[in-house]
Amino acid sequence: MADDDPNDAVLSDVDGDDDPLPIVLPSATAPAPDDPSSASSAAAEQRVRELLAELEEECRARKAAEDSRADLQSSFNRLKALAHEAIKKRDEALREKDEATRSADRAAADLAEALRLKDEALKHRDSLQSEMSTAEQMLVSGIHKISGKVSGFKNFNAGGLPKSQKYAGLPAVAYGVIKRTNEIVEELTKQIEGASKSRDQAREQMEQRNYEIAIEVSQLEATISVLREEISKKGAEIENLESSVSEKGERISEMENEISELRRFSEDCDTKLKSLESKLDSQRPVLIDQLNYIAKTYEQIRDIIKAVDLNDLDQSDSSDSLFMWKEMDVDENLRISLEGTRSVYELAKVAVDKVKNEVEERSKEVKALNEKVTGLLAEKQHIGTLLRSALSSKTNEVFQVAEEGLREAGIDLRLDGHNKEGSEEGGEDEVYSLAGALESTVKESQIKIIELQHLVEALRAESCLLKARLDAQAKEISQQKHHVKELQEKERVANESVEGLMLDIAAAEEEIARWKGAAEQEAAAGRAVEQDFLTQLSALRKELDEAKQTILESENKLKFKEETAVAAMAARDAAEKSLRLADMRSARLRERLEELTRQLEESESQDDSRNRSRQRYVCWPWQWLGLNFVGYQSGGIQQDSNEMELSEPLV
């Protein structure tokens, strides 16, 4: 609509303001050629009257423009006050707007066509100034073209151009052209007036429709506010429903998680029970081996006791029955293992006591034998010293007796060396015999001592071995006792855990069944509620979409009203421009009127001879058509420029 504002402004300029006055040729009662001064004065007075009439017409047009401006201002204020309140139905307003726009466009097109035709006429008039030789042909062709262009309104070519009996040649053609132009302009003026009336009617209808649209906009605003409140309520309800659905889903997921956890717990209990059973199955051969090794340990300790104390053979053979594996429960086997371990421990205590006693007795015997050996060695040494002393004393006595006998025979001989050797042989034999007996005795005692030492060492080694075996057996017995205690503790814990697991499994199965039933009921109720919520949600979404569509239509209508207000403002601006243009044109017309008055005064006082000699060149149609002739060149040029200046607003 804003693009049509300049055309509206042009229409406002043309409507009743700048309607060209019909060009009136001099009447048939024109003065004779013999009175040129009276003819020129009459023409000047006629021109002045025409200008005064045109000035009055311009004043009336300005007043009408001011009235239209006041009307536009009041309508714009009314539109501005109503545009802030509302939204209206778009389709009817758009149809009416399109119809009004089309009618305004048609009127504008007609006006533009009329203006273009007028412009063509002016162009043809200007071309007559430069092409004098072809003026008649151009006038005829131009008027025929103009008549053909405006043939849609009326057929002006029928019968040819209007003819005058007073003029011939180019003035006759000019007369016909002017007459035909006057007819065309009158017809165009009628068409423009009709278009202006239709435009005013369209404006009145538009104002009435705008008022109705304002009322509808207020109603639509009220309905939109109600719809927004309903949408907000529905949105709150949807949010509540979605939150409740999410809560139900969370509860269902939590129940499913608890059910899965209970299932995993029952599966863990089953796996633990199976693992305990497998452990018990795997521990059965361990218990059997343990009982076997305890029996073997018992037999070894009995062998040690038998080896230590041969007289202690009163042990019964009932020990074999203590370590017999019985195909019954594990508790009985563990009890048998504990009793066997206890009997092995008691037998080991007895064996330790007996071995300690035997070791003490053997150590006492070894000490006694060591004392005997030391006594025999001391006795041997004493006997050797006695034999040596006895042998030395007997040898000296024999030597002394021999020397005394020789001395008595008169032979002085000292038998210190050789005789000593000879005498020693007999004593030596005796000594050797004694020494051999002693040596044999000593050797026998030494052999006995060595045997006793070997026996002591063997006893020591055996006692050490027995101690080591006793330590190993005691350590093994302690380990077996600890292992038995661990097994008993494990069995107790396993039995307790199995009982607890069985109870937990039973409770878990009951809880699972209960939770499963509750979860199925809750899931069924939740599905029903969810289905209901989904139906409500779909209905609310449809209502929300409809409300959004209504809001969009209302917004489009508001935009349309804003555009209408903008167009009204543009129309007001165009009216203001038209008023300013009318003021400028009225000022130019005043100046032109003053100039024509001055020219009239000058023409009355000057150049009467020129007017008498060149009267045909001062004829008004020639000057109006802008033809430049000799003797009236400056006035014609100035008049033509003034006419072009006056025709500028129309262009």
C-alpha positions as CSV (number, residue, x, y, z in Angstrom):
1,M,0.0,0.0,0.0
2,A,3.0,2.3,0.6
3,D,3.9,1.9,-3.0
4,D,0.6,3.4,-4.1
5,D,1.1,6.6,-1.9
6,P,2.9,8.6,-4.6
7,N,0.1,7.8,-7.1
8,D,-2.4,8.8,-4.4
9,A,-0.5,12.0,-4.0
10,V,-0.5,12.6,-7.7
11,L,-4.3,11.9,-7.8
12,S,-4.8,14.3,-5.0
13,D,-2.9,16.9,-7.0
14,V,-5.0,16.3,-10.1
15,D,-8.4,15.9,-8.4
16,G,-10.1,19.2,-8.7
17,D,-6.8,21.1,-8.3
18,D,-5.0,21.1,-11.7
19,D,-7.8,20.3,-14.1
20,P,-6.7,22.1,-17.2
21,L,-9.2,24.7,-18.4
22,P,-10.6,24.2,-21.8
23,I,-8.7,26.2,-24.4
24,V,-11.1,28.6,-25.9
25,L,-10.2,30.0,-29.3
26,P,-11.2,33.4,-30.3
27,S,-14.9,33.6,-31.1
28,A,-16.3,34.3,-34.6
29,T,-17.0,37.9,-33.5
30,A,-13.4,38.7,-33.3
31,P,-12.5,42.3,-34.3
32,A,-11.6,43.0,-37.8
33,P,-8.1,43.1,-39.0
34,D,-8.3,46.9,-39.4
35,D,-8.4,47.3,-35.5
36,P,-5.4,45.5,-34.2
37,S,-5.0,47.4,-30.9
38,S,-8.6,46.6,-29.8
39,A,-8.0,42.9,-30.7
40,S,-4.8,42.7,-28.7
41,S,-6.3,44.4,-25.7
42,A,-9.3,42.1,-25.9
43,A,-7.0,39.1,-26.1
44,A,-5.0,40.3,-23.1
45,E,-8.1,40.9,-21.1
46,Q,-9.4,37.5,-22.0
47,R,-6.1,36.0,-21.0
48,V,-6.2,37.9,-17.7
49,R,-9.7,36.6,-17.0
50,E,-8.6,33.1,-17.7
51,L,-5.7,33.4,-15.4
52,L,-7.9,34.9,-12.7
53,A,-10.4,32.0,-13.1
54,E,-7.5,29.6,-13.0
55,L,-6.2,31.3,-9.8
56,E,-9.6,31.0,-8.2
57,E,-9.8,27.4,-9.2
58,E,-6.4,26.8,-7.6
59,C,-7.6,28.5,-4.4
60,R,-10.6,26.2,-4.4
61,A,-8.4,23.2,-5.1
62,R,-6.1,24.3,-2.2
63,K,-9.1,24.6,0.1
64,A,-10.3,21.2,-1.0
65,A,-6.8,19.8,-0.4
66,E,-6.7,21.3,3.1
67,D,-10.1,19.8,3.8
68,S,-9.0,16.4,2.5
69,R,-5.8,16.8,4.6
70,A,-7.9,17.5,7.8
71,D,-10.1,14.5,6.9
72,L,-7.0,12.4,6.4
73,Q,-5.5,13.6,9.7
74,S,-8.7,12.8,11.6
75,S,-8.9,9.4,9.9
76,F,-5.2,8.7,10.7
77,N,-5.7,9.7,14.3
78,R,-8.7,7.4,14.5
79,L,-6.7,4.5,12.9
80,K,-3.8,5.2,15.2
81,A,-6.0,5.0,18.3
82,L,-7.7,1.8,17.0
83,A,-4.5,0.1,15.7
84,H,-3.2,-0.5,19.3
85,E,-6.2,-2.6,20.4
86,A,-6.7,-5.4,18.1
87,I,-6.6,-8.2,15.7
88,K,-9.1,-8.9,12.9
89,K,-10.2,-11.5,10.5
90,R,-7.7,-11.5,7.7
91,D,-9.5,-13.0,4.8
92,E,-12.4,-10.6,4.5
93,A,-10.2,-7.6,5.1
94,L,-7.7,-8.8,2.6
95,R,-10.4,-9.4,0.0
96,E,-11.8,-5.9,0.5
97,K,-8.3,-4.5,0.6
98,D,-7.5,-6.2,-2.7
99,E,-10.8,-4.9,-4.3
100,A,-10.1,-1.4,-3.1
101,T,-6.5,-1.7,-4.2
102,R,-7.5,-2.9,-7.6
103,S,-10.1,-0.1,-7.9
104,A,-7.4,2.4,-6.8
105,D,-4.9,0.8,-9.2
106,R,-7.4,1.1,-12.0
107,A,-8.1,4.7,-11.2
108,A,-4.4,5.4,-10.9
109,A,-3.8,3.7,-14.2
110,D,-6.5,5.7,-15.8
111,L,-5.1,8.9,-14.3
112,A,-1.6,7.9,-15.4
113,E,-2.9,7.2,-18.8
114,A,-4.6,10.6,-18.9
115,L,-1.4,12.2,-17.7
116,R,0.6,10.4,-20.2
117,L,-1.8,11.5,-22.9
118,K,-1.5,15.0,-21.7
119,D,2.2,14.7,-21.7
120,E,2.1,13.4,-25.3
121,A,0.0,16.4,-26.2
122,L,2.5,18.7,-24.6
123,K,5.4,16.9,-26.4
124,H,3.5,17.4,-29.6
125,R,3.0,21.0,-28.8
126,D,6.8,21.4,-28.1
127,S,7.7,19.6,-31.3
128,L,5.7,22.2,-33.3
129,Q,8.1,24.9,-32.2
130,S,11.1,23.2,-33.9
131,E,9.4,21.7,-36.9
132,M,7.4,24.4,-38.5
133,S,7.3,22.8,-42.0
134,T,5.7,19.7,-40.7
135,A,3.5,21.2,-38.0
136,E,0.2,20.5,-39.7
137,Q,1.1,16.8,-40.3
138,M,2.4,16.4,-36.8
139,L,-0.8,18.0,-35.4
140,V,-3.0,15.8,-37.4
141,S,-1.0,12.6,-36.6
142,G,-0.7,13.7,-33.0
143,I,-4.4,14.3,-32.5
144,H,-5.1,11.0,-34.2
145,K,-2.8,9.2,-31.9
146,I,-4.3,10.9,-28.9
147,S,-7.7,10.1,-30.1
148,G,-6.7,6.5,-30.6
149,K,-5.2,6.3,-27.2
150,V,-8.3,7.6,-25.5
151,S,-10.6,5.7,-27.8
152,G,-11.3,3.5,-24.7
153,F,-13.3,6.3,-23.2
154,K,-14.8,7.7,-26.4
155,N,-14.3,7.5,-30.2
156,F,-13.0,10.9,-31.2
157,N,-11.8,9.9,-34.7
158,A,-15.3,9.8,-36.2
159,G,-15.9,12.6,-38.6
160,G,-12.3,13.9,-38.4
161,L,-11.1,17.1,-36.7
162,P,-13.5,19.9,-36.0
163,K,-13.3,22.6,-38.7
164,S,-13.6,26.3,-38.6
165,Q,-14.8,28.6,-41.4
166,K,-12.6,31.5,-40.2
167,Y,-9.3,29.7,-40.4
168,A,-7.5,27.9,-43.1
169,G,-4.3,25.9,-43.2
170,L,-2.3,25.6,-40.0
171,P,-4.6,27.8,-37.9
172,A,-7.6,25.6,-39.0
173,V,-5.7,22.5,-38.0
174,A,-4.7,24.2,-34.8
175,Y,-8.3,25.1,-34.2
176,G,-9.4,21.5,-34.8
177,V,-6.6,20.1,-32.7
178,I,-7.4,22.5,-29.9
179,K,-11.1,21.7,-30.1
180,R,-10.4,18.0,-30.1
181,T,-7.9,18.4,-27.3
182,N,-10.6,20.3,-25.3
183,E,-13.0,17.4,-25.9
184,I,-10.4,14.8,-24.8
185,V,-9.5,16.8,-21.8
186,E,-13.2,17.3,-20.8
187,E,-13.7,13.5,-21.2
188,L,-10.6,12.8,-19.2
189,T,-11.7,15.3,-16.5
190,K,-15.0,13.5,-16.3
191,Q,-13.1,10.2,-16.0
192,I,-10.8,11.6,-13.3
193,E,-13.8,12.9,-11.4
194,G,-15.5,9.5,-11.6
195,A,-12.2,7.9,-10.4
196,S,-12.0,10.4,-7.6
197,K,-15.5,9.6,-6.5
198,S,-14.9,5.9,-6.7
199,R,-11.7,6.4,-4.7
200,D,-13.5,8.4,-2.0
201,Q,-16.1,5.7,-1.8
202,A,-13.4,3.1,-1.5
203,R,-11.8,5.2,1.3
204,E,-15.1,5.5,3.1
205,Q,-15.6,1.7,2.8
206,M,-12.1,1.1,4.0
207,E,-12.6,3.4,7.0
208,Q,-15.8,1.6,7.8
209,R,-14.1,-1.7,7.4
210,N,-11.2,-0.6,9.6
211,Y,-13.6,0.3,12.3
212,E,-15.2,-3.1,12.1
213,I,-11.8,-4.7,12.0
214,A,-10.8,-2.8,15.2
215,I,-13.9,-4.2,16.9
216,E,-13.1,-7.6,15.7
217,V,-9.5,-7.2,16.8
218,S,-10.6,-6.3,20.4
219,Q,-12.8,-9.4,20.3
220,L,-9.9,-11.5,19.0
221,E,-7.6,-10.1,21.7
222,A,-10.1,-11.2,24.4
223,T,-10.4,-14.6,22.8
224,I,-6.6,-14.9,22.5
225,S,-6.1,-14.0,26.2
226,V,-8.7,-16.6,27.1
227,L,-7.0,-19.1,24.8
228,R,-3.6,-18.3,26.3
229,E,-5.0,-18.8,29.8
230,E,-6.5,-22.1,28.7
231,I,-3.2,-23.1,27.1
232,S,-1.2,-22.2,30.2
233,K,-3.7,-24.3,32.3
234,K,-3.5,-27.2,29.8
235,G,0.3,-26.9,29.8
236,A,0.4,-27.1,33.6
237,E,-1.9,-30.1,33.4
238,I,0.4,-31.7,30.8
239,E,3.4,-31.0,32.9
240,N,1.7,-32.6,36.0
241,L,0.6,-35.6,33.9
242,E,4.2,-36.0,32.5
243,S,5.7,-35.7,36.0
244,S,3.2,-38.3,37.3
245,V,4.0,-40.6,34.3
246,S,7.7,-40.1,34.9
247,E,7.2,-40.9,38.7
248,K,5.2,-44.0,37.8
249,G,8.0,-45.0,35.3
250,E,10.6,-44.4,38.0
251,R,8.7,-46.6,40.5
252,I,8.2,-49.3,38.0
253,S,12.0,-49.2,37.1
254,E,12.8,-49.3,40.8
255,M,10.6,-52.3,41.3
256,E,12.1,-54.0,38.3
257,N,15.6,-53.2,39.7
258,E,14.6,-54.7,43.1
259,I,13.2,-57.8,41.4
260,S,16.4,-58.2,39.4
261,E,18.5,-57.7,42.6
262,L,16.4,-60.3,44.4
263,R,16.9,-62.6,41.4
264,R,20.6,-62.0,41.4
265,F,20.7,-62.6,45.2
266,S,18.9,-65.9,44.8
267,E,21.2,-66.9,42.0
268,D,24.2,-65.9,44.3
269,C,22.7,-68.0,47.1
270,D,22.4,-71.0,44.7
271,T,25.9,-70.5,43.5
272,K,27.2,-70.2,47.0
273,L,25.3,-73.4,48.1
274,K,26.7,-75.2,45.1
275,S,30.2,-74.0,45.8
276,L,29.9,-75.1,49.5
277,E,28.6,-78.5,48.4
278,S,31.5,-78.8,45.9
279,K,33.9,-77.7,48.7
280,L,32.5,-80.3,51.0
281,D,32.8,-82.9,48.2
282,S,36.4,-81.8,47.6
283,Q,37.2,-81.9,51.3
284,R,36.0,-85.5,51.8
285,P,39.1,-87.0,50.2
286,V,41.2,-84.5,52.2
287,L,39.5,-85.8,55.4
288,I,40.1,-89.4,54.3
289,D,43.8,-88.6,53.7
290,Q,44.0,-86.8,57.0
291,L,42.5,-89.8,58.8
292,N,44.9,-92.1,57.0
293,Y,47.9,-90.0,57.9
294,I,46.8,-89.7,61.5
295,A,46.5,-93.5,61.6
296,K,50.0,-93.9,60.1
297,T,51.3,-91.3,62.6
298,Y,49.7,-93.3,65.4
299,E,51.4,-96.5,64.2
300,Q,54.7,-94.8,63.9
301,I,54.5,-93.5,67.5
302,R,53.5,-96.9,68.7
303,D,56.5,-98.4,66.9
304,I,58.7,-95.8,68.6
305,I,57.2,-96.7,72.0
306,K,57.7,-100.4,71.2
307,A,61.3,-99.7,70.2
308,V,61.9,-97.7,73.4
309,D,60.0,-99.9,75.8
310,L,59.8,-103.6,74.8
311,N,57.9,-104.5,77.9
312,D,55.0,-102.0,77.1
313,L,52.9,-104.2,74.8
314,D,49.6,-103.9,76.5
315,Q,48.2,-101.5,73.9
316,S,45.1,-102.8,72.3
317,D,44.4,-103.0,68.6
318,S,41.3,-101.0,68.9
319,S,43.1,-98.0,67.3
320,D,42.4,-99.3,63.8
321,S,38.7,-98.8,64.5
322,L,39.3,-95.2,65.5
323,F,40.5,-94.2,62.0
324,M,38.1,-96.0,59.8
325,W,36.2,-93.8,57.3
326,K,32.5,-94.0,57.6
327,E,30.2,-93.2,54.7
328,M,28.0,-90.8,56.6
329,D,27.9,-87.1,57.2
330,V,30.9,-84.9,57.5
331,D,30.3,-84.1,61.2
332,E,30.9,-87.8,62.1
333,N,34.0,-87.9,60.0
334,L,35.3,-84.7,61.6
335,R,34.5,-86.1,65.1
336,I,36.4,-89.3,64.2
337,S,39.4,-87.2,62.9
338,L,39.3,-85.2,66.2
339,E,39.3,-88.3,68.4
340,G,42.1,-89.9,66.3
341,T,44.1,-86.7,66.6
342,R,43.5,-86.6,70.4
343,S,44.6,-90.3,70.7
344,V,47.7,-89.5,68.6
345,Y,48.4,-86.6,70.9
346,E,48.1,-88.7,74.0
347,L,50.3,-91.5,72.5
348,A,52.8,-88.9,71.5
349,K,52.9,-87.6,75.1
350,V,53.5,-91.1,76.3
351,A,56.2,-91.6,73.6
352,V,57.9,-88.4,74.6
353,D,58.0,-89.4,78.3
354,K,59.3,-92.8,77.5
355,V,61.9,-91.5,75.1
356,K,63.0,-88.9,77.7
357,N,63.3,-91.6,80.3
358,E,65.2,-93.8,77.9
359,V,67.5,-91.0,76.9
360,E,68.2,-90.2,80.6
361,E,69.0,-93.8,81.3
362,R,71.3,-94.1,78.3
363,S,72.9,-90.8,79.3
364,K,73.5,-92.2,82.8
365,E,75.0,-95.4,81.4
366,V,77.2,-93.4,79.1
367,K,78.4,-91.3,82.1
368,A,79.1,-94.5,84.1
369,L,81.0,-96.0,81.2
370,N,83.0,-92.8,80.8
371,E,83.8,-92.9,84.4
372,K,84.9,-96.5,84.1
373,V,87.1,-95.7,81.1
374,T,88.8,-92.8,82.9
375,G,89.4,-95.1,85.9
376,L,90.9,-97.8,83.7
377,L,93.1,-95.3,82.0
378,A,94.3,-94.0,85.4
379,E,94.9,-97.6,86.6
380,K,96.8,-98.4,83.4
381,Q,99.1,-95.4,83.9
382,H,99.6,-96.3,87.5
383,I,100.4,-100.0,86.6
384,G,102.9,-98.8,84.0
385,T,104.7,-96.5,86.5
386,L,104.8,-99.4,89.0
387,L,106.2,-101.8,86.4
388,R,108.8,-99.3,85.3
389,S,109.9,-98.6,88.9
390,A,110.0,-102.3,89.8
391,L,111.9,-103.1,86.6
392,S,114.5,-100.4,87.3
393,S,114.9,-101.5,90.9
394,K,115.4,-105.2,90.0
395,T,117.9,-104.3,87.3
396,N,120.0,-102.3,89.7
397,E,119.9,-105.1,92.3
398,V,121.1,-107.6,89.8
399,F,123.9,-105.4,88.6
400,Q,125.1,-104.8,92.2
401,V,125.1,-108.5,93.0
402,A,127.1,-109.3,89.9
403,E,129.6,-106.6,90.7
404,E,130.0,-107.8,94.2
405,G,130.5,-111.4,93.0
406,L,133.2,-110.3,90.5
407,R,134.8,-108.2,93.1
408,E,135.0,-111.1,95.4
409,A,136.6,-113.1,92.6
410,G,139.2,-110.5,92.2
411,I,137.8,-109.0,89.0
412,D,137.2,-105.3,89.1
413,L,134.4,-104.8,86.5
414,R,131.7,-102.3,86.3
415,L,128.6,-103.7,84.6
416,D,127.0,-100.5,83.9
417,G,126.3,-100.8,80.1
418,H,126.8,-104.3,78.5
419,N,126.0,-106.2,81.6
420,K,123.1,-104.1,82.1
421,E,121.9,-105.1,78.6
422,G,122.5,-108.8,79.4
423,S,120.7,-108.6,82.6
424,E,118.0,-106.7,81.1
425,E,117.0,-109.4,78.7
426,G,115.7,-111.7,81.5
427,G,113.9,-108.9,83.3
428,E,112.8,-107.6,80.0
429,D,111.1,-110.9,79.2
430,E,109.3,-110.8,82.4
431,V,108.4,-107.2,81.9
432,Y,107.3,-107.9,78.4
433,S,105.1,-110.7,79.6
434,L,103.6,-108.4,82.2
435,A,103.3,-105.6,79.7
436,G,101.7,-108.0,77.2
437,A,99.2,-109.0,79.8
438,L,98.5,-105.5,80.7
439,E,98.4,-104.5,77.1
440,S,95.9,-107.2,76.3
441,T,93.9,-106.1,79.3
442,V,94.2,-102.5,78.2
443,K,93.3,-103.4,74.6
444,E,90.2,-105.3,75.8
445,S,89.2,-102.3,77.9
446,Q,89.9,-100.0,75.0
447,I,87.8,-102.1,72.8
448,K,85.0,-102.1,75.3
449,I,85.4,-98.4,75.7
450,I,85.2,-97.9,71.9
451,E,82.2,-100.2,71.7
452,L,80.6,-98.3,74.6
453,Q,81.4,-95.0,72.8
454,H,79.9,-96.3,69.6
455,L,76.9,-97.5,71.5
456,V,76.6,-94.1,73.1
457,E,76.9,-92.3,69.8
458,A,74.3,-94.6,68.3
459,L,72.1,-94.0,71.2
460,R,72.6,-90.2,70.9
461,A,71.9,-90.4,67.1
462,E,68.9,-92.5,67.8
463,S,67.7,-90.1,70.5
464,C,68.3,-87.1,68.2
465,L,66.4,-88.9,65.4
466,L,63.6,-89.7,67.9
467,K,63.6,-86.1,69.0
468,A,63.4,-84.9,65.4
469,R,60.7,-87.4,64.6
470,L,58.9,-86.4,67.8
471,D,59.2,-82.7,66.9
472,A,58.0,-83.4,63.4
473,Q,55.1,-85.5,64.7
474,A,54.2,-82.9,67.3
475,K,54.3,-80.2,64.6
476,E,52.3,-82.3,62.2
477,I,49.9,-83.1,65.0
478,S,49.5,-79.4,65.9
479,Q,49.0,-78.6,62.2
480,Q,46.4,-81.4,61.9
481,K,44.7,-80.1,65.0
482,H,44.7,-76.6,63.6
483,H,43.5,-77.9,60.3
484,V,40.8,-79.9,62.0
485,K,39.7,-76.8,64.0
486,E,39.6,-74.8,60.7
487,L,37.6,-77.5,59.1
488,Q,35.2,-77.6,62.0
489,E,34.9,-73.8,61.9
490,K,34.4,-73.8,58.2
491,E,31.8,-76.6,58.5
492,R,30.0,-74.6,61.2
493,V,30.1,-71.4,59.2
494,A,29.1,-73.4,56.1
495,N,26.2,-75.0,57.9
496,E,25.1,-71.6,59.3
497,S,25.5,-69.9,55.9
498,V,23.6,-72.7,54.2
499,E,20.8,-72.4,56.8
500,G,20.8,-68.6,56.5
501,L,20.9,-68.9,52.7
502,M,18.0,-71.3,52.7
503,L,16.0,-69.0,54.9
504,D,17.0,-66.0,52.7
505,I,16.1,-67.9,49.6
506,A,12.7,-68.8,50.9
507,A,12.1,-65.2,52.1
508,A,13.4,-63.9,48.8
509,E,11.1,-66.2,46.8
510,E,8.2,-65.0,48.9
511,E,9.2,-61.4,48.5
512,I,9.8,-61.8,44.8
513,A,6.4,-63.4,44.3
514,R,4.8,-60.6,46.3
515,W,6.8,-57.9,44.5
516,K,6.1,-59.5,41.2
517,G,2.3,-59.5,41.8
518,A,2.4,-55.9,43.0
519,A,4.6,-54.9,40.1
520,E,2.3,-56.5,37.6
521,Q,-0.7,-54.8,39.1
522,E,1.2,-51.5,39.3
523,A,2.4,-51.9,35.7
524,A,-1.2,-52.6,34.5
525,A,-2.5,-49.6,36.3
526,G,0.4,-47.5,35.1
527,R,-0.2,-48.6,31.5
528,A,-3.9,-47.7,31.8
529,V,-3.0,-44.3,33.4
530,E,-0.3,-43.8,30.7
531,Q,-2.8,-44.5,27.9
532,D,-5.3,-42.1,29.5
533,F,-2.5,-39.5,29.8
534,L,-1.4,-40.0,26.2
535,T,-5.0,-39.5,25.0
536,Q,-5.3,-36.4,27.1
537,L,-1.9,-35.2,26.0
538,S,-2.8,-35.7,22.3
539,A,-6.0,-33.8,22.8
540,L,-4.2,-31.0,24.6
541,R,-1.6,-30.9,21.8
542,K,-4.3,-30.5,19.2
543,E,-5.9,-27.7,21.2
544,L,-2.4,-26.1,21.5
545,D,-1.8,-26.3,17.8
546,E,-5.2,-24.8,17.1
547,A,-4.5,-22.0,19.6
548,K,-1.1,-21.4,18.0
549,Q,-2.7,-21.3,14.6
550,T,-5.3,-18.8,15.9
551,I,-2.5,-16.7,17.4
552,L,-0.6,-16.7,14.1
553,E,-3.6,-15.6,12.3
554,S,-4.1,-12.8,14.8
555,E,-0.5,-11.8,14.5
556,N,-0.9,-11.7,10.7
557,K,-4.0,-9.5,11.2
558,L,-2.1,-7.2,13.5
559,K,0.7,-6.9,10.9
560,F,-1.9,-6.1,8.3
561,K,-3.3,-3.3,10.6
562,E,0.2,-2.0,11.2
563,E,0.7,-1.9,7.4
564,T,-2.6,-0.1,7.0
565,A,-1.6,2.4,9.6
566,V,1.8,2.9,7.8
567,A,-0.1,3.4,4.6
568,A,-2.4,5.9,6.2
569,M,0.7,7.8,7.5
570,A,2.1,7.7,4.0
571,A,-1.2,9.0,2.6
572,R,-1.1,11.8,5.1
573,D,2.5,12.6,4.0
574,A,1.4,12.6,0.4
575,A,-1.5,14.9,1.2
576,E,1.0,17.3,2.9
577,K,3.2,17.1,-0.1
578,S,0.2,17.8,-2.3
579,L,-0.7,20.9,-0.2
580,R,2.9,22.1,-0.4
581,L,2.8,21.6,-4.2
582,A,-0.5,23.4,-4.4
583,D,1.0,26.3,-2.4
584,M,4.0,26.4,-4.8
585,R,1.7,26.4,-7.8
586,S,-0.5,29.1,-6.4
587,A,2.6,31.2,-5.8
588,R,3.7,30.6,-9.4
589,L,0.3,31.5,-10.7
590,R,0.3,34.7,-8.7
591,E,3.7,35.5,-10.2
592,R,2.4,34.7,-13.6
593,L,-0.7,36.8,-13.1
594,E,1.5,39.8,-12.1
595,E,3.7,39.2,-15.1
596,L,0.8,39.0,-17.4
597,T,-0.7,42.2,-15.9
598,R,2.6,43.9,-16.4
599,Q,2.8,42.7,-20.0
600,L,-0.7,43.8,-20.6
601,E,0.1,47.3,-19.4
602,E,3.2,47.3,-21.5
603,S,1.3,46.0,-24.5
604,E,-1.2,48.8,-24.2
605,S,1.4,51.5,-24.1
606,Q,4.1,50.2,-26.5
607,D,4.5,49.0,-30.1
608,D,1.1,49.7,-31.6
609,S,2.7,49.8,-35.0
610,R,4.3,46.4,-34.5
611,N,1.0,45.0,-33.5
612,R,-0.7,46.5,-36.5
613,S,1.9,45.1,-38.9
614,R,2.3,41.7,-37.2
615,Q,-1.1,41.1,-36.0
616,R,-1.4,37.5,-37.3
617,Y,1.8,36.5,-35.4
618,V,0.4,37.8,-32.1
619,C,-2.6,35.6,-32.4
620,W,-3.2,33.7,-29.2
621,P,-3.2,30.1,-30.6
622,W,0.2,30.6,-32.1
623,Q,1.7,31.8,-28.8
624,W,-0.2,29.1,-26.9
625,L,1.3,26.4,-29.2
626,G,4.8,27.8,-28.6
627,L,5.5,28.8,-32.3
628,N,8.3,31.4,-32.6
629,F,7.9,34.0,-35.3
630,V,9.8,37.0,-36.2
631,G,9.0,40.1,-34.1
632,Y,7.5,38.2,-31.2
633,Q,10.3,35.8,-30.3
634,S,11.2,36.8,-26.8
635,G,7.6,37.0,-25.6
636,G,6.8,33.6,-27.2
637,I,9.8,32.0,-25.5
638,Q,9.0,33.5,-22.2
639,Q,5.3,32.4,-22.5
640,D,6.3,28.9,-23.5
641,S,8.7,28.6,-20.5
642,N,5.9,29.8,-18.2
643,E,3.5,27.2,-19.7
644,M,6.0,24.4,-19.2
645,E,6.6,25.6,-15.7
646,L,2.8,25.5,-15.0
647,S,2.6,22.0,-16.5
648,E,5.4,20.6,-14.4
649,P,3.1,19.6,-11.4
650,L,0.8,17.8,-13.8
651,V,3.8,15.8,-15.2
